[in-house]
Each structure stands twice: as structure tokens, then as C-alpha cells.
Amino acid sequence: MKILRELFRYTQTQHAKALGAWVLIPGCLAMAGKGMWKLAGATHELILGMTLWESFPYVAACATVFVVTGCFKQVASQLRRKHPIIKL
């Protein structure tokens, strides 16, 4: 438990937050953005021959991915405003 507390303390520094806001989170979001469009294409191909009720779970799951990714983009933008690389 002591090691986890120490690691958590390192993530709470201004440098770590700036690194996450400017490098790590945008990198993950870029990969997720590419993947979500592939998911949308696969979902579209999958539901073409289905009825509304059969396709609903697939459409709902795909929409959830888009919503969550959009929320993460907003949070990342807020973090970049809150933790700039260079403080003026």
C-alpha cells in the first residue's frame, strides 16, 4: 500500500499532470478516434440485415463509444487549459 501511495503522489505533481494532459491523453484519444470509426463501419455492416430490435444493442454500444470518447476529449481540453506546458 505504501508503494501505491508513493506512486499516486508522483502523479499529483504539476509536471505529471501537464505530461498527461499534453502527451498521454491526446495520444490515447487519437488511437481511440481511429478505432471508433472502424467500429462504426463494422456496426453498420453488421446491422444491415437485422431488424430494429436485433440491431439495437450494437447501435447502443457503438453510440456509447462515441459519447465516452467525446467526453474524454472535453476533459482533455479542460486539463490542457488547467495545466499549461509553460506558465505565463
A tleap script that builds the chain and sets N, CA, C and O, in Angstrom:
source leaprc.protein.ff14SB
mol = sequence {
  NMET LYS ILE LEU ARG GLU LEU PHE ARG TYR
  THR GLN THR GLN HIE ALA LYS ALA LEU GLY
  ALA TRP VAL LEU ILE PRO GLY CYS LEU ALA
  MET ALA GLY LYS GLY MET TRP LYS LEU ALA
  GLY ALA THR HIE GLU LEU ILE LEU GLY MET
  THR LEU TRP GLU SER PHE PRO TYR VAL ALA
  ALA CYS ALA THR VAL PHE VAL VAL THR GLY
  CYS PHE LYS GLN VAL ALA SER GLN LEU ARG
  ARG LYS HIE PRO ILE ILE LYS CLEU
}
set mol.1.N position { 0.823 -1.192 0.000 }
set mol.1.CA position { 0.000 0.000 0.000 }
set mol.1.C position { 0.873 1.263 0.000 }
set mol.1.O position { 0.508 2.281 -0.589 }
set mol.2.N position { 2.016 1.181 0.662 }
set mol.2.CA position { 2.919 2.323 0.733 }
set mol.2.C position { 3.431 2.689 -0.668 }
set mol.2.O position { 3.555 3.867 -1.003 }
set mol.3.N position { 3.723 1.669 -1.476 }
set mol.3.CA position { 4.213 1.918 -2.835 }
set mol.3.C position { 3.132 2.610 -3.664 }
set mol.3.O position { 3.426 3.535 -4.421 }
set mol.4.N position { 1.890 2.167 -3.525 }
set mol.4.CA position { 0.792 2.799 -4.269 }
set mol.4.C position { 0.607 4.256 -3.870 }
set mol.4.O position { 0.357 5.108 -4.721 }
set mol.5.N position { 0.729 4.541 -2.590 }
set mol.5.CA position { 0.618 5.935 -2.138 }
set mol.5.C position { 1.729 6.795 -2.726 }
set mol.5.O position { 1.501 7.937 -3.126 }
set mol.6.N position { 2.937 6.232 -2.773 }
set mol.6.CA position { 4.060 6.980 -3.323 }
set mol.6.C position { 3.875 7.217 -4.829 }
set mol.6.O position { 4.144 8.311 -5.325 }
set mol.7.N position { 3.422 6.200 -5.542 }
set mol.7.CA position { 3.161 6.369 -6.974 }
set mol.7.C position { 2.051 7.397 -7.215 }
set mol.7.O position { 2.143 8.208 -8.137 }
set mol.8.N position { 1.018 7.364 -6.399 }
set mol.8.CA position { -0.067 8.339 -6.519 }
set mol.8.C position { 0.457 9.751 -6.279 }
set mol.8.O position { 0.057 10.695 -6.960 }
set mol.9.N position { 1.352 9.886 -5.312 }
set mol.9.CA position { 1.926 11.207 -5.017 }
set mol.9.C position { 2.687 11.741 -6.229 }
set mol.9.O position { 2.641 12.939 -6.510 }
set mol.10.N position { 3.387 10.860 -6.951 }
set mol.10.CA position { 4.112 11.294 -8.151 }
set mol.10.C position { 3.164 11.763 -9.247 }
set mol.10.O position { 3.494 12.680 -9.999 }
set mol.11.N position { 2.001 11.151 -9.345 }
set mol.11.CA position { 1.059 11.547 -10.397 }
set mol.11.C position { 0.360 12.861 -10.080 }
set mol.11.O position { -0.297 13.427 -10.954 }
set mol.12.N position { 0.481 13.349 -8.882 }
set mol.12.CA position { -0.200 14.578 -8.491 }
set mol.12.C position { 0.672 15.823 -8.666 }
set mol.12.O position { 0.244 16.926 -8.325 }
set mol.13.N position { 1.868 15.662 -9.187 }
set mol.13.CA position { 2.727 16.823 -9.424 }
set mol.13.C position { 2.249 17.578 -10.660 }
set mol.13.O position { 1.571 17.012 -11.518 }
set mol.14.N position { 2.606 18.856 -10.748 }
set mol.14.CA position { 2.205 19.668 -11.897 }
set mol.14.C position { 2.828 19.143 -13.183 }
set mol.14.O position { 2.193 19.182 -14.237 }
set mol.15.N position { 4.064 18.651 -13.111 }
set mol.15.CA position { 4.730 18.133 -14.308 }
set mol.15.C position { 4.029 16.879 -14.831 }
set mol.15.O position { 3.853 16.721 -16.039 }
set mol.16.N position { 3.634 15.998 -13.930 }
set mol.16.CA position { 2.947 14.772 -14.338 }
set mol.16.C position { 1.588 15.088 -14.952 }
set mol.16.O position { 1.200 14.475 -15.946 }
set mol.17.N position { 0.866 16.036 -14.370 }
set mol.17.CA position { -0.435 16.407 -14.913 }
set mol.17.C position { -0.297 17.060 -16.283 }
set mol.17.O position { -1.104 16.808 -17.178 }
set mol.18.N position { 0.715 17.891 -16.446 }
set mol.18.CA position { 0.940 18.524 -17.750 }
set mol.18.C position { 1.330 17.474 -18.789 }
set mol.18.O position { 0.869 17.535 -19.929 }
set mol.19.N position { 2.164 16.523 -18.415 }
set mol.19.CA position { 2.550 15.455 -19.334 }
set mol.19.C position { 1.331 14.640 -19.762 }
set mol.19.O position { 1.169 14.322 -20.940 }
set mol.20.N position { 0.499 14.313 -18.817 }
set mol.20.CA position { -0.717 13.567 -19.143 }
set mol.20.C position { -1.659 14.351 -20.029 }
set mol.20.O position { -2.232 13.807 -20.973 }
set mol.21.N position { -1.822 15.635 -19.727 }
set mol.21.CA position { -2.764 16.472 -20.475 }
set mol.21.C position { -2.289 16.760 -21.890 }
set mol.21.O position { -3.109 16.902 -22.797 }
set mol.22.N position { -0.981 16.849 -22.095 }
set mol.22.CA position { -0.458 17.259 -23.405 }
set mol.22.C position { 0.078 16.111 -24.240 }
set mol.22.O position { 0.192 16.250 -25.458 }
set mol.23.N position { 0.415 14.965 -23.621 }
set mol.23.CA position { 1.023 13.873 -24.389 }
set mol.23.C position { 0.208 12.583 -24.276 }
set mol.23.O position { -0.228 12.033 -25.288 }
set mol.24.N position { 0.006 12.109 -23.069 }
set mol.24.CA position { -0.584 10.790 -22.888 }
set mol.24.C position { -2.057 10.726 -23.298 }
set mol.24.O position { -2.444 9.865 -24.088 }
set mol.25.N position { -2.865 11.619 -22.774 }
set mol.25.CA position { -4.297 11.587 -23.077 }
set mol.25.C position { -4.568 11.860 -24.554 }
set mol.25.O position { -5.346 11.121 -25.158 }
set mol.26.N position { -3.963 12.890 -25.174 }
set mol.26.CA position { -4.214 13.087 -26.611 }
set mol.26.C position { -3.766 11.903 -27.471 }
set mol.26.O position { -4.400 11.596 -28.480 }
set mol.27.N position { -2.681 11.240 -27.079 }
set mol.27.CA position { -2.239 10.058 -27.826 }
set mol.27.C position { -3.259 8.935 -27.758 }
set mol.27.O position { -3.562 8.297 -28.766 }
set mol.28.N position { -3.782 8.700 -26.576 }
set mol.28.CA position { -4.814 7.667 -26.414 }
set mol.28.C position { -6.080 8.038 -27.169 }
set mol.28.O position { -6.713 7.179 -27.782 }
set mol.29.N position { -6.449 9.300 -27.128 }
set mol.29.CA position { -7.654 9.735 -27.834 }
set mol.29.C position { -7.495 9.629 -29.352 }
set mol.29.O position { -8.463 9.337 -30.055 }
set mol.30.N position { -6.299 9.862 -29.854 }
set mol.30.CA position { -6.067 9.720 -31.293 }
set mol.30.C position { -6.258 8.266 -31.719 }
set mol.30.O position { -6.868 7.993 -32.753 }
set mol.31.N position { -5.741 7.347 -30.930 }
set mol.31.CA position { -5.926 5.926 -31.245 }
set mol.31.C position { -7.392 5.528 -31.116 }
set mol.31.O position { -7.904 4.772 -31.941 }
set mol.32.N position { -8.069 6.031 -30.084 }
set mol.32.CA position { -9.489 5.714 -29.904 }
set mol.32.C position { -10.322 6.301 -31.033 }
set mol.32.O position { -11.286 5.679 -31.478 }
set mol.33.N position { -9.962 7.489 -31.500 }
set mol.33.CA position { -10.692 8.113 -32.599 }
set mol.33.C position { -10.634 7.291 -33.870 }
set mol.33.O position { -11.636 7.151 -34.571 }
set mol.34.N position { -9.463 6.747 -34.169 }
set mol.34.CA position { -9.341 5.882 -35.347 }
set mol.34.C position { -10.175 4.616 -35.165 }
set mol.34.O position { -10.865 4.182 -36.088 }
set mol.35.N position { -10.109 4.038 -33.993 }
set mol.35.CA position { -10.825 2.795 -33.730 }
set mol.35.C position { -12.326 2.959 -33.708 }
set mol.35.O position { -13.052 2.048 -34.106 }
set mol.36.N position { -12.809 4.105 -33.251 }
set mol.36.CA position { -14.259 4.257 -33.159 }
set mol.36.C position { -14.894 4.355 -34.541 }
set mol.36.O position { -16.041 3.942 -34.715 }
set mol.37.N position { -14.185 4.887 -35.518 }
set mol.37.CA position { -14.748 4.941 -36.875 }
set mol.37.C position { -14.745 3.564 -37.514 }
set mol.37.O position { -15.637 3.240 -38.298 }
set mol.38.N position { -13.743 2.749 -37.183 }
set mol.38.CA position { -13.758 1.366 -37.645 }
set mol.38.C position { -14.919 0.606 -37.007 }
set mol.38.O position { -15.572 -0.208 -37.660 }
set mol.39.N position { -15.167 0.878 -35.733 }
set mol.39.CA position { -16.294 0.263 -35.036 }
set mol.39.C position { -17.615 0.679 -35.669 }
set mol.39.O position { -18.516 -0.146 -35.824 }
set mol.40.N position { -17.736 1.945 -36.035 }
set mol.40.CA position { -18.970 2.411 -36.664 }
set mol.40.C position { -19.189 1.705 -38.003 }
set mol.40.O position { -20.310 1.305 -38.317 }
set mol.41.N position { -18.129 1.552 -38.784 }
set mol.41.CA position { -18.249 0.839 -40.059 }
set mol.41.C position { -18.636 -0.615 -39.867 }
set mol.41.O position { -19.490 -1.137 -40.583 }
set mol.42.N position { -18.004 -1.273 -38.895 }
set mol.42.CA position { -18.325 -2.681 -38.616 }
set mol.42.C position { -19.756 -2.824 -38.122 }
set mol.42.O position { -20.452 -3.768 -38.494 }
set mol.43.N position { -20.198 -1.889 -37.284 }
set mol.43.CA position { -21.576 -1.928 -36.783 }
set mol.43.C position { -22.555 -1.734 -37.926 }
set mol.43.O position { -23.576 -2.419 -37.988 }
set mol.44.N position { -22.264 -0.818 -38.825 }
set mol.44.CA position { -23.135 -0.579 -39.973 }
set mol.44.C position { -23.259 -1.839 -40.828 }
set mol.44.O position { -24.363 -2.219 -41.220 }
set mol.45.N position { -22.142 -2.479 -41.114 }
set mol.45.CA position { -22.163 -3.716 -41.907 }
set mol.45.C position { -22.934 -4.825 -41.189 }
set mol.45.O position { -23.637 -5.609 -41.828 }
set mol.46.N position { -22.804 -4.889 -39.877 }
set mol.46.CA position { -23.454 -5.931 -39.092 }
set mol.46.C position { -24.969 -5.778 -39.066 }
set mol.46.O position { -25.691 -6.772 -39.149 }
set mol.47.N position { -25.456 -4.552 -38.952 }
set mol.47.CA position { -26.895 -4.353 -38.734 }
set mol.47.C position { -27.705 -4.229 -40.020 }
set mol.47.O position { -28.928 -4.103 -39.960 }
set mol.48.N position { -27.052 -4.262 -41.181 }
set mol.48.CA position { -27.796 -4.073 -42.427 }
set mol.48.C position { -28.924 -5.081 -42.610 }
set mol.48.O position { -29.986 -4.717 -43.116 }
set mol.49.N position { -28.729 -6.318 -42.220 }
set mol.49.CA position { -29.762 -7.331 -42.421 }
set mol.49.C position { -30.588 -7.633 -41.193 }
set mol.49.O position { -31.298 -8.638 -41.165 }
set mol.50.N position { -30.517 -6.804 -40.190 }
set mol.50.CA position { -31.229 -7.071 -38.935 }
set mol.50.C position { -32.451 -6.183 -38.795 }
set mol.50.O position { -32.586 -5.166 -39.476 }
set mol.51.N position { -33.335 -6.589 -37.901 }
set mol.51.CA position { -34.470 -5.732 -37.554 }
set mol.51.C position { -34.005 -4.699 -36.532 }
set mol.51.O position { -32.878 -4.756 -36.040 }
set mol.52.N position { -34.887 -3.761 -36.224 }
set mol.52.CA position { -34.556 -2.707 -35.265 }
set mol.52.C position { -34.185 -3.284 -33.908 }
set mol.52.O position { -33.183 -2.880 -33.317 }
set mol.53.N position { -34.978 -4.220 -33.409 }
set mol.53.CA position { -34.722 -4.757 -32.067 }
set mol.53.C position { -33.485 -5.625 -32.015 }
set mol.53.O position { -32.788 -5.651 -31.001 }
set mol.54.N position { -33.199 -6.344 -33.105 }
set mol.54.CA position { -31.989 -7.155 -33.123 }
set mol.54.C position { -30.734 -6.284 -33.157 }
set mol.54.O position { -29.718 -6.632 -32.555 }
set mol.55.N position { -30.803 -5.169 -33.850 }
set mol.55.CA position { -29.626 -4.314 -34.015 }
set mol.55.C position { -29.441 -3.298 -32.898 }
set mol.55.O position { -28.378 -2.687 -32.785 }
set mol.56.N position { -30.457 -3.113 -32.078 }
set mol.56.CA position { -30.394 -2.071 -31.043 }
set mol.56.C position { -29.188 -2.194 -30.109 }
set mol.56.O position { -28.542 -1.180 -29.847 }
set mol.57.N position { -28.850 -3.381 -29.592 }
set mol.57.CA position { -27.679 -3.461 -28.696 }
set mol.57.C position { -26.374 -3.033 -29.371 }
set mol.57.O position { -25.523 -2.406 -28.740 }
set mol.58.N position { -26.219 -3.370 -30.645 }
set mol.58.CA position { -25.000 -2.998 -31.359 }
set mol.58.C position { -24.929 -1.491 -31.588 }
set mol.58.O position { -23.874 -0.875 -31.430 }
set mol.59.N position { -26.048 -0.916 -31.956 }
set mol.59.CA position { -26.099 0.532 -32.176 }
set mol.59.C position { -25.878 1.266 -30.864 }
set mol.59.O position { -25.161 2.266 -30.829 }
set mol.60.N position { -26.481 0.786 -29.788 }
set mol.60.CA position { -26.318 1.425 -28.475 }
set mol.60.C position { -24.859 1.345 -28.009 }
set mol.60.O position { -24.329 2.317 -27.473 }
set mol.61.N position { -24.215 0.206 -28.209 }
set mol.61.CA position { -22.812 0.068 -27.805 }
set mol.61.C position { -21.920 0.998 -28.620 }
set mol.61.O position { -21.011 1.623 -28.073 }
set mol.62.N position { -22.175 1.094 -29.922 }
set mol.62.CA position { -21.386 1.980 -30.778 }
set mol.62.C position { -21.592 3.440 -30.367 }
set mol.62.O position { -20.632 4.208 -30.300 }
set mol.63.N position { -22.831 3.818 -30.095 }
set mol.63.CA position { -23.120 5.189 -29.667 }
set mol.63.C position { -22.455 5.497 -28.330 }
set mol.63.O position { -21.988 6.614 -28.112 }
set mol.64.N position { -22.410 4.522 -27.445 }
set mol.64.CA position { -21.758 4.716 -26.149 }
set mol.64.C position { -20.270 5.003 -26.330 }
set mol.64.O position { -19.714 5.857 -25.639 }
set mol.65.N position { -19.628 4.301 -27.247 }
set mol.65.CA position { -18.207 4.542 -27.513 }
set mol.65.C position { -18.001 5.973 -28.005 }
set mol.65.O position { -17.056 6.640 -27.584 }
set mol.66.N position { -18.881 6.454 -28.898 }
set mol.66.CA position { -18.757 7.814 -29.406 }
set mol.66.C position { -18.963 8.840 -28.293 }
set mol.66.O position { -18.241 9.835 -28.225 }
set mol.67.N position { -19.933 8.605 -27.432 }
set mol.67.CA position { -20.210 9.547 -26.337 }
set mol.67.C position { -19.057 9.597 -25.345 }
set mol.67.O position { -18.634 10.678 -24.936 }
set mol.68.N position { -18.551 8.439 -24.961 }
set mol.68.CA position { -17.456 8.397 -23.986 }
set mol.68.C position { -16.200 9.048 -24.564 }
set mol.68.O position { -15.508 9.789 -23.866 }
set mol.69.N position { -15.907 8.776 -25.830 }
set mol.69.CA position { -14.741 9.396 -26.454 }
set mol.69.C position { -14.905 10.911 -26.514 }
set mol.69.O position { -13.945 11.645 -26.279 }
set mol.70.N position { -16.111 11.386 -26.825 }
set mol.70.CA position { -16.372 12.828 -26.834 }
set mol.70.C position { -16.190 13.454 -25.466 }
set mol.70.O position { -15.640 14.549 -25.347 }
set mol.71.N position { -16.651 12.760 -24.429 }
set mol.71.CA position { -16.473 13.263 -23.061 }
set mol.71.C position { -14.994 13.336 -22.691 }
set mol.71.O position { -14.552 14.301 -22.068 }
set mol.72.N position { -14.233 12.314 -23.078 }
set mol.72.CA position { -12.796 12.327 -22.793 }
set mol.72.C position { -12.105 13.469 -23.520 }
set mol.72.O position { -11.170 14.063 -22.983 }
set mol.73.N position { -12.548 13.787 -24.727 }
set mol.73.CA position { -11.957 14.905 -25.464 }
set mol.73.C position { -12.198 16.216 -24.725 }
set mol.73.O position { -11.306 17.062 -24.661 }
set mol.74.N position { -13.393 16.393 -24.168 }
set mol.74.CA position { -13.688 17.609 -23.407 }
set mol.74.C position { -12.842 17.684 -22.146 }
set mol.74.O position { -12.320 18.745 -21.806 }
set mol.75.N position { -12.706 16.565 -21.454 }
set mol.75.CA position { -11.899 16.540 -20.233 }
set mol.75.C position { -10.437 16.835 -20.557 }
set mol.75.O position { -9.771 17.564 -19.823 }
set mol.76.N position { -9.941 16.270 -21.654 }
set mol.76.CA position { -8.554 16.526 -22.052 }
set mol.76.C position { -8.344 18.002 -22.370 }
set mol.76.O position { -7.309 18.572 -22.025 }
set mol.77.N position { -9.309 18.613 -23.017 }
set mol.77.CA position { -9.216 20.046 -23.322 }
set mol.77.C position { -9.181 20.878 -22.039 }
set mol.77.O position { -8.409 21.830 -21.932 }
set mol.78.N position { -10.019 20.514 -21.072 }
set mol.78.CA position { -10.027 21.219 -19.790 }
set mol.78.C position { -8.699 21.050 -19.058 }
set mol.78.O position { -8.189 21.997 -18.461 }
set mol.79.N position { -8.143 19.839 -19.106 }
set mol.79.CA position { -6.848 19.602 -18.451 }
set mol.79.C position { -5.741 20.424 -19.096 }
set mol.79.O position { -4.869 20.942 -18.397 }
set mol.80.N position { -5.764 20.552 -20.433 }
set mol.80.CA position { -4.726 21.342 -21.098 }
set mol.80.C position { -4.841 22.819 -20.729 }
set mol.80.O position { -3.828 23.508 -20.615 }
set mol.81.N position { -6.067 23.310 -20.542 }
set mol.81.CA position { -6.229 24.705 -20.101 }
set mol.81.C position { -5.765 24.876 -18.660 }
set mol.81.O position { -5.168 25.894 -18.309 }
set mol.82.N position { -6.039 23.886 -17.838 }
set mol.82.CA position { -5.709 23.984 -16.421 }
set mol.82.C position { -4.215 23.763 -16.157 }
set mol.82.O position { -3.661 24.338 -15.219 }
set mol.83.N position { -3.566 22.941 -16.974 }
set mol.83.CA position { -2.148 22.606 -16.776 }
set mol.83.C position { -1.362 22.930 -18.048 }
set mol.83.O position { -1.016 22.026 -18.809 }
set mol.84.N position { -1.083 24.204 -18.281 }
set mol.84.CA position { -0.329 24.563 -19.486 }
set mol.84.C position { 1.123 24.080 -19.389 }
set mol.84.O position { 1.656 23.862 -18.301 }
set mol.85.N position { 1.735 23.924 -20.552 }
set mol.85.CA position { 3.132 23.490 -20.565 }
set mol.85.C position { 4.025 24.592 -20.014 }
set mol.85.O position { 4.911 24.332 -19.200 }
set mol.86.N position { 3.789 25.826 -20.458 }
set mol.86.CA position { 4.554 26.969 -19.977 }
set mol.86.C position { 3.598 27.912 -19.265 }
set mol.86.O position { 2.619 28.373 -19.852 }
set mol.87.N position { 3.874 28.193 -18.025 }
set mol.87.CA position { 3.034 29.132 -17.296 }
set mol.87.C position { 3.456 30.552 -17.621 }
set mol.87.O position { 4.631 30.902 -17.515 }
set mol.88.N position { 2.496 31.361 -18.014 }
set mol.88.CA position { 2.783 32.747 -18.362 }
set mol.88.C position { 2.572 33.655 -17.176 }
set mol.88.O position { 2.767 34.866 -17.283 }
savepdb mol mol.pdb
quit
